[in-house]
């Protein structure tokens, strides 16, 4: 994921290419990786403590809170209903917390 982020972090001054992270503000802040890591936490999976990729070794490459600090899962009633319906049709497909 970090390689993808770096490869797609550039501005196309000619207007011929479209990159996922064209704004300079996003080049060093891997928000999509943080979202993935947070989702892993919410379903009870452990995240790596260290990353080999240089993008994740710079100051903006760390999750915004300390490891081990429990975060409250946001209230998502509609999403919970969608997941419940999906799990009825496809049992054990999505491990969704029931807290």
Buried (B, 14 or more C-beta within 10 A) or exposed (E): EBEEBBEBBBEEEEEEEEBEBBEEEBBBBBEBBBEEBBEEBBEEEEEEEEBEBEBBEEEEBBBEEEEEEEEEEEEEEEEEEEBEEEBEEEEEEEEBEEE
